[in-house]
């Protein structure tokens, strides 16, 4: 079995798939940041593992949602954006992600916000 790893950091403020309060343009900016910052990375062509940590500013931890954005919604927007770049030629696009590890952490400023990720392509050799 051969493993190939792609690591990166996306800068910008992460947004969930559905955003109803705050900055209405934020989700579009975040999706654009992901696609622009992963555009030149190698492509994944087969099954892979995704590890991602979302770095969220304090504004994404409101009093009525003290643990921050839902991970599943953060992942949906993130994976959908990766379909435009590193997963664009994988069969099933983000369906090629066969294993997932996700976390979120609070950072002190908008400048520290983003996502750190690793995609590990798994290719069985014959």
N, CA, C and O of each residue as an XYZ file, in Angstrom:
504
protein
N       0.844     -1.176      0.000
C       0.000      0.000      0.000
C       0.891      1.242      0.000
O       1.859      1.318      0.757
N       0.562      2.205     -0.845
C       1.321      3.447     -0.932
C       0.445      4.583     -0.422
O      -0.733      4.669     -0.771
N       1.018      5.454      0.404
C       0.297      6.604      0.932
C       0.981      7.879      0.460
O       2.205      7.997      0.516
N       0.182      8.830     -0.003
C       0.693     10.136     -0.395
C      -0.077     11.175      0.396
O      -1.304     11.120      0.472
N       0.638     12.122      0.986
C       0.023     13.107      1.868
C       0.153     14.514      1.295
O       1.192     14.895      0.755
N      -0.924     15.270      1.427
C      -0.937     16.682      1.061
C      -1.361     17.449      2.306
O      -2.422     17.187      2.873
N      -0.538     18.387      2.726
C      -0.856     19.203      3.906
C      -0.963     20.659      3.508
O      -0.305     21.118      2.575
N      -1.802     21.374      4.233
C      -1.925     22.795      3.940
C      -2.640     23.541      5.044
O      -3.240     22.950      5.942
N      -2.561     24.848      4.951
C      -3.288     25.736      5.847
C      -4.053     26.725      4.992
O      -3.479     27.380      4.122
N      -5.334     26.831      5.237
C      -6.178     27.803      4.559
C      -6.345     28.982      5.510
O      -6.756     28.803      6.657
N      -6.031     30.174      5.045
C      -6.246     31.362      5.869
C      -7.591     31.972      5.517
O      -8.014     31.958      4.361
N      -8.247     32.501      6.520
C      -9.572     33.096      6.364
C     -10.458     32.621      7.497
O     -10.077     31.745      8.274
N     -11.623     33.195      7.584
C     -12.555     32.825      8.646
C     -13.464     31.710      8.149
O     -14.194     31.900      7.176
N     -13.432     30.543      8.804
C     -14.289     29.433      8.388
C     -15.774     29.728      8.624
O     -16.162     30.307      9.638
N     -16.572     29.316      7.668
C     -18.027     29.433      7.775
C     -18.651     28.084      7.503
O     -18.102     27.254      6.779
N     -19.812     27.886      8.101
C     -20.577     26.657      7.920
C     -21.303     26.676      6.589
O     -21.326     27.686      5.886
N     -21.894     25.536      6.257
C     -22.661     25.429      5.025
C     -23.812     26.429      5.018
O     -24.035     27.104      4.013
N     -24.530     26.531      6.103
C     -25.650     27.463      6.190
C     -25.319     28.544      7.198
O     -24.950     28.244      8.334
N     -25.447     29.794      6.795
C     -25.115     30.915      7.674
C     -26.289     31.881      7.660
O     -26.667     32.384      6.602
N     -26.866     32.142      8.823
C     -28.019     33.028      8.865
C     -27.759     34.324      9.617
O     -28.502     35.289      9.442
N     -26.729     34.373     10.444
C     -26.443     35.615     11.168
C     -25.024     36.076     10.885
O     -24.176     35.303     10.441
N     -24.786     37.348     11.152
C     -23.433     37.865     10.942
C     -23.201     38.331      9.522
O     -24.056     38.979      8.919
N     -22.056     37.999      9.003
C     -21.592     38.461      7.691
C     -22.191     37.606      6.567
O     -21.804     36.446      6.421
N     -23.127     38.146      5.769
C     -23.751     37.334      4.715
C     -22.788     36.947      3.587
O     -23.039     35.972      2.878
N     -21.700     37.687      3.410
C     -20.719     37.369      2.367
C     -19.616     36.428      2.858
O     -18.827     35.921      2.060
N     -19.564     36.199      4.167
C     -18.528     35.349      4.751
C     -18.456     33.952      4.165
O     -17.361     33.495      3.836
N     -19.576     33.251      4.019
C     -19.506     31.898      3.460
C     -18.904     31.861      2.050
O     -18.108     30.973      1.742
N     -19.272     32.804      1.206
C     -18.733     32.846     -0.153
C     -17.230     33.118     -0.116
O     -16.467     32.493     -0.852
N     -16.802     34.054      0.743
C     -15.368     34.353      0.867
C     -14.590     33.130      1.336
O     -13.495     32.859      0.841
N     -15.155     32.387      2.293
C     -14.475     31.209      2.811
C     -14.354     30.137      1.724
O     -13.283     29.555      1.552
N     -15.422     29.874      0.999
C     -15.359     28.898     -0.096
C     -14.326     29.317     -1.129
O     -13.552     28.485     -1.603
N     -14.305     30.595     -1.481
C     -13.319     31.101     -2.436
C     -11.902     30.961     -1.903
O     -10.986     30.628     -2.655
N     -11.712     31.214     -0.605
C     -10.381     31.073      0.002
C      -9.896     29.628     -0.106
O      -8.731     29.382     -0.417
N     -10.785     28.681      0.149
C     -10.402     27.269      0.074
C      -9.988     26.914     -1.347
O      -8.934     26.313     -1.556
N     -10.811     27.282     -2.321
C     -10.489     26.915     -3.702
C      -9.228     27.622     -4.187
O      -8.400     27.004     -4.856
N      -9.069     28.886     -3.869
C      -7.880     29.617     -4.323
C      -6.602     29.085     -3.680
O      -5.565     28.992     -4.336
N      -6.679     28.739     -2.398
C      -5.483     28.321     -1.675
C      -5.152     26.834     -1.852
O      -4.110     26.373     -1.387
N      -6.031     26.085     -2.518
C      -5.730     24.674     -2.794
C      -5.591     24.409     -4.295
O      -5.306     23.283     -4.703
N      -5.786     25.417     -5.094
C      -5.785     25.271     -6.559
C      -4.487     24.681     -7.103
O      -4.525     23.913     -8.064
N      -3.348     25.018     -6.518
C      -2.052     24.571     -7.041
C      -1.499     23.329     -6.341
O      -0.370     22.914     -6.602
N      -2.291     22.744     -5.460
C      -1.854     21.534     -4.769
C      -2.047     20.319     -5.679
O      -2.870     20.357     -6.593
N      -1.298     19.246     -5.435
C      -1.489     18.021     -6.225
C      -2.920     17.488     -6.061
O      -3.561     17.690     -5.030
N      -3.393     16.813     -7.092
C      -4.743     16.248     -7.037
C      -4.729     14.857     -6.410
O      -3.748     14.119     -6.496
N      -5.842     14.530     -5.782
C      -6.089     13.196     -5.239
C      -6.927     12.458     -6.287
O      -7.898     13.009     -6.804
N      -6.556     11.221     -6.597
C      -7.271     10.464     -7.632
C      -7.953      9.209     -7.115
O      -8.555      8.469     -7.893
N      -7.869      8.957     -5.822
C      -8.466      7.749     -5.274
C      -8.960      7.963     -3.862
O      -9.106      9.101     -3.414
N      -9.217      6.882     -3.164
C      -9.712      7.007     -1.792
C      -8.693      7.729     -0.916
O      -7.483      7.602     -1.100
N      -9.221      8.489      0.041
C      -8.319      9.273      0.887
C      -8.884      9.473      2.278
O     -10.062      9.238      2.549
N      -7.999      9.913      3.139
C      -8.316     10.276      4.525
C      -8.202     11.789      4.614
O      -7.246     12.368      4.097
N      -9.161     12.437      5.260
C      -9.097     13.876      5.499
C      -8.986     14.122      6.994
O      -9.790     13.630      7.786
N      -7.973     14.892      7.360
C      -7.831     15.399      8.728
C      -7.881     16.907      8.633
O      -7.140     17.504      7.851
N      -8.745     17.536      9.419
C      -8.868     18.995      9.354
C      -9.169     19.549     10.742
O      -9.945     18.976     11.506
N      -8.537     20.675     11.044
C      -8.837     21.427     12.259
C      -9.235     22.832     11.835
O      -8.457     23.548     11.204
N     -10.449     23.215     12.186
C     -10.943     24.556     11.898
C     -10.537     25.482     13.032
O     -10.770     25.185     14.204
N      -9.932     26.598     12.680
C      -9.472     27.588     13.653
C     -10.452     28.747     13.609
O     -10.426     29.567     12.692
N     -11.319     28.803     14.618
C     -12.436     29.745     14.620
C     -12.188     30.921     15.550
O     -11.730     30.733     16.677
N     -12.486     32.143     15.089
C     -12.356     33.312     15.973
C     -13.470     33.315     17.013
O     -14.476     32.622     16.862
N     -13.281     34.096     18.059
C     -14.243     34.156     19.163
C     -15.646     34.515     18.695
O     -16.626     34.097     19.313
N     -15.761     35.281     17.617
C     -17.089     35.671     17.111
C     -17.905     34.465     16.646
O     -19.118     34.581     16.473
N     -17.272     33.323     16.442
C     -17.976     32.111     16.036
C     -18.332     31.223     17.232
O     -18.678     30.052     17.072
N     -18.241     31.802     18.430
C     -18.625     31.125     19.661
C     -19.590     32.020     20.436
O     -19.265     32.452     21.542
N     -20.775     32.310     19.879
C     -21.716     33.193     20.578
C     -22.258     32.541     21.847
O     -22.144     31.329     22.031
N     -22.845     33.352     22.714
C     -23.339     32.860     24.000
C     -24.341     31.722     23.835
O     -24.357     30.801     24.652
N     -25.172     31.763     22.803
C     -26.166     30.712     22.609
C     -25.620     29.502     21.848
O     -26.342     28.532     21.618
N     -24.340     29.562     21.457
C     -23.682     28.452     20.743
C     -22.230     28.376     21.236
O     -21.297     28.556     20.454
N     -22.042     28.105     22.551
C     -20.733     28.265     23.176
C     -19.630     27.328     22.685
O     -18.464     27.531     23.026
N     -19.967     26.309     21.896
C     -18.955     25.391     21.400
C     -18.628     25.648     19.936
O     -17.902     24.870     19.317
N     -19.152     26.722     19.384
C     -18.832     27.103     18.017
C     -19.689     26.423     16.970
O     -20.612     25.667     17.274
N     -19.353     26.717     15.740
C     -20.089     26.169     14.594
C     -20.120     24.643     14.630
O     -19.204     24.000     15.143
N     -21.183     24.081     14.080
C     -21.299     22.623     13.970
C     -20.228     22.094     13.017
O     -20.063     22.600     11.908
N     -19.513     21.079     13.462
C     -18.470     20.488     12.619
C     -19.018     19.955     11.301
O     -18.387     20.124     10.257
N     -20.185     19.314     11.334
C     -20.709     18.744     10.095
C     -20.977     19.817      9.051
O     -20.768     19.588      7.860
N     -21.438     20.984      9.483
C     -21.691     22.075      8.544
C     -20.392     22.725      8.059
O     -20.296     23.127      6.899
N     -19.396     22.828      8.938
C     -18.084     23.325      8.512
C     -17.473     22.377      7.480
O     -16.897     22.813      6.483
N     -17.606     21.092      7.731
C     -17.054     20.089      6.816
C     -17.736     20.116      5.454
O     -17.072     19.953      4.430
N     -19.035     20.316      5.428
C     -19.773     20.322      4.159
C     -19.233     21.405      3.236
O     -18.942     21.130      2.072
N     -19.095     22.619      3.728
C     -18.582     23.714      2.895
C     -17.132     23.443      2.490
O     -16.758     23.673      1.341
N     -16.317     22.957      3.425
C     -14.902     22.677      3.159
C     -14.753     21.608      2.069
O     -14.013     21.793      1.103
N     -15.456     20.507      2.239
C     -15.352     19.409      1.264
C     -15.923     19.801     -0.093
O     -15.373     19.420     -1.126
N     -17.006     20.550     -0.103
C     -17.566     21.014     -1.373
C     -16.565     21.878     -2.129
O     -16.465     21.785     -3.352
N     -15.829     22.711     -1.415
C     -14.822     23.557     -2.070
C     -13.657     22.719     -2.592
O     -13.129     23.000     -3.668
N     -13.253     21.695     -1.843
C     -12.159     20.825     -2.294
C     -12.517     20.075     -3.575
O     -11.631     19.677     -4.332
N     -13.807     19.882     -3.816
C     -14.253     19.218     -5.053
C     -13.853     20.014     -6.292
O     -13.749     19.455     -7.384
N     -13.631     21.303     -6.127
C     -13.259     22.161     -7.249
C     -11.762     22.104     -7.542
O     -11.319     22.555     -8.598
N     -10.984     21.552     -6.614
C      -9.525     21.590     -6.767
C      -8.919     20.201     -6.579
O      -8.900     19.409     -7.521
N      -8.429     19.894     -5.396
C      -7.663     18.662     -5.177
C      -8.481     17.393     -5.356
O      -7.910     16.333     -5.618
N      -9.794     17.469     -5.223
C     -10.635     16.282     -5.392
C     -11.403     16.305     -6.714
O     -12.302     15.489     -6.916
N     -11.065     17.216     -7.605
C     -11.840     17.381     -8.837
C     -11.769     16.175     -9.777
O     -12.677     15.981    -10.586
N     -10.721     15.368     -9.691
C     -10.594     14.199    -10.564
C     -10.738     12.874     -9.824
O     -10.518     11.810    -10.403
N     -11.103     12.935     -8.563
C     -11.335     11.699     -7.804
C     -12.729     11.178     -8.142
O     -13.680     11.958     -8.189
N     -12.867      9.875     -8.379
C     -14.203      9.330     -8.625
C     -15.119      9.652     -7.439
O     -14.795      9.327     -6.297
N     -16.239     10.278     -7.708
C     -17.154     10.654     -6.630
C     -16.759     11.931     -5.921
O     -17.419     12.334     -4.963
N     -15.695     12.577     -6.371
C     -15.182     13.835     -5.796
C     -14.989     13.679     -4.287
O     -14.141     12.887     -3.875
N     -15.743     14.408     -3.434
C     -15.493     14.286     -1.995
C     -16.008     12.965     -1.429
O     -15.788     12.668     -0.255
N     -16.689     12.175     -2.250
C     -17.049     10.819     -1.850
C     -15.829      9.923     -1.726
O     -15.905      8.841     -1.142
N     -14.690     10.373     -2.280
C     -13.440      9.610     -2.166
C     -12.877      9.666     -0.746
O     -11.971      8.902     -0.411
N     -13.404     10.562      0.089
C     -12.967     10.625      1.490
C     -13.594      9.436      2.210
O     -14.808      9.388      2.412
N     -12.753      8.478      2.596
C     -13.248      7.253      3.227
C     -13.050      7.251      4.744
O     -13.600      6.405      5.450
N     -12.267      8.199      5.228
C     -12.030      8.324      6.658
C     -11.857      9.806      6.958
O     -11.263     10.541      6.169
N     -12.373     10.238      8.092
C     -12.403     11.660      8.403
C     -12.093     11.885      9.871
O     -12.614     11.194     10.746
N     -11.233     12.868     10.127
C     -10.946     13.317     11.488
C     -11.082     14.824     11.478
O     -10.376     15.501     10.730
N     -11.974     15.364     12.292
C     -12.226     16.804     12.290
C     -12.256     17.348     13.715
O     -12.697     16.682     14.652
N     -11.771     18.580     13.844
C     -11.767     19.260     15.136
C     -11.951     20.751     14.892
O     -11.830     21.231     13.764
N     -12.240     21.465     15.955
C     -12.320     22.923     15.879
C     -11.678     23.487     17.133
O     -11.709     22.876     18.201
N     -11.098     24.659     16.980
C     -10.420     25.311     18.098
C     -10.659     26.811     18.002
O     -10.808     27.360     16.910
N     -10.695     27.455     19.140
C     -10.866     28.904     19.181
C      -9.497     29.566     19.073
O      -8.541     29.152     19.730
N      -9.413     30.599     18.237
C      -8.188     31.393     18.122
C      -8.490     32.813     18.584
O      -9.649     33.214     18.684
N      -7.431     33.564     18.863
C      -7.586     34.881     19.469
C      -7.972     35.996     18.503
O      -8.467     37.038     18.932
N      -7.754     35.792     17.218
C      -8.034     36.887     16.279
C      -8.487     36.340     14.932
O      -8.277     35.170     14.614
N      -9.114     37.216     14.149
C      -9.527     36.851     12.794
C      -8.316     36.486     11.937
O      -8.422     35.641     11.049
N      -7.177     37.109     12.193
C      -5.957     36.847     11.421
C      -5.421     35.434     11.639
O      -4.742     34.892     10.767
N      -5.714     34.835     12.781
C      -5.264     33.473     13.076
C      -6.251     32.417     12.571
O      -5.951     31.224     12.596
N      -7.423     32.856     12.117
C      -8.486     31.935     11.713
C      -8.137     31.213     10.415
O      -7.347     31.700      9.606
N      -8.741     30.051     10.239
C      -8.535     29.285      9.015
C      -8.770     27.810      9.250
O      -9.604     27.420     10.068
N      -8.031     27.001      8.529
C      -8.127     25.550      8.680
C      -6.780     24.934      8.333
O      -6.145     25.300      7.344
N      -6.369     24.011      9.153
C      -5.173     23.213      8.870
C      -5.679     21.843      8.444
O      -6.536     21.259      9.106
N      -5.144     21.330      7.334
C      -5.672     20.064      6.843
C      -4.570     19.164      6.301
O      -3.470     19.608      5.973
N      -4.910     17.892      6.221
C      -4.071     16.899      5.572
C      -4.991     15.941      4.825
O      -5.969     15.441      5.381
N      -4.671     15.696      3.578
C      -5.341     14.682      2.771
C      -4.328     13.578      2.519
O      -3.228     13.835      2.030
N      -4.696     12.365      2.850
C      -3.805     11.228      2.659
C      -4.462     10.297      1.648
O      -5.488      9.676      1.921
N      -3.848     10.219      0.486
C      -4.375      9.334     -0.553
C      -3.948      7.910     -0.260
O      -2.781      7.655      0.038
N      -4.871      6.998     -0.341
C      -4.610      5.584     -0.100
C      -4.747      4.875     -1.439
O      -5.807      4.907     -2.065
N      -3.690      4.248     -1.862
C      -3.724      3.529     -3.132
C      -3.175      2.137     -2.902
O      -2.014      1.976     -2.525
N      -3.980      1.158     -3.122
C      -3.525     -0.227     -2.978
C      -2.699     -0.607     -4.190
O      -3.106     -0.367     -5.326
N      -1.546     -1.196     -3.952
C      -0.711     -1.665     -5.059
C      -0.986     -3.146     -5.274
O      -1.379     -3.860     -4.351
N      -0.776     -3.589     -6.485
C      -1.061     -4.990     -6.811
C       0.179     -5.836     -6.738
O       0.119     -7.041     -6.983
